[in-house]
């Protein structure tokens, strides 16, 4: 699943689409992996899975990321996050 992350937002939330990706604003700054940790925590909570089930598989140091969630397709992830 393609995710575009905007760090240092006022709050962590789904902000809609960004091209082919889903845009997620995270409150944490992009320092020492804090934004990635916040993204994983947010996705796990919203999708009802454990943090270990959410993996950043590409783009760990950039805003454009590829995320995988064990047992869920990209369509399932999008449907749950946009609901």
N, C-alpha and C positions, 0 to 999 in steps of 0.2 A: 504494500500500500504506500502510495506517495504522500508525504506530509511536508508542508512548508511551515517552518516554525518562526514565530516572531517573539524574540526574547524581550525581557524588561517591559512587559505589558502591565496594565493596571491590575488585571486579574487573569487567571488561567481559564481559557474558554475556547470553544470551537468558533471560528470566525467566518466559516463558509468555504468557498472554493478559491483556489489560486491557480489558475490554469487547469492542468490535469490533476493537481494535488489538492488535498484538504488543508486549509490554513488553520493552524492552532496557535493562539497567543499564549505564551507562558510568562508568569510573573517573574521567574528566576532570571538572573543575568547569565550570559554565556561564558561563565568563568568556572574553571575546574569541573566541568561536566554538570554543573547545577541545572542548566536548562534541560539537558538530556534526562537527568533524574526526575525533574518535574514533569516532563513529557511522559515518561514511562509510568510514573505514579498516576497522572491524570488519565491516561488511556486505560490502565488497569482498573481504576475505579469506575470509569464510565462504561467500560465493557463488561464489568463483573468478572474479571479474571485476576489471577495472582500477578504480581509484578514480574515474576520469573517467566510468565507466559508471553510477555511483551519484549521484543528484541528490536534494537535498532541495527539493521543489517547493512546499511550504507549511509554515508553522510554524517557520521558522528560529529565532525568538526565544522559542518556547514549548516545553513538553514534548510536546504533541501535534503530530506531524509527518506529512506525506505524503511518501513516498519513491518514486522511480521508478528502476528499473534497466533499462538498455537491453537489449532482447531477452528480457526475462523478464516473465511475468504475475505478478499478486499471489499466485495459487495456487502457482506455482513457488517464489516467494520464501518463502512460509510453509512449504511442504513442506521446503525445504532448511534453513531456520533451526531448525525444530522437530525435525528428524531427529537 
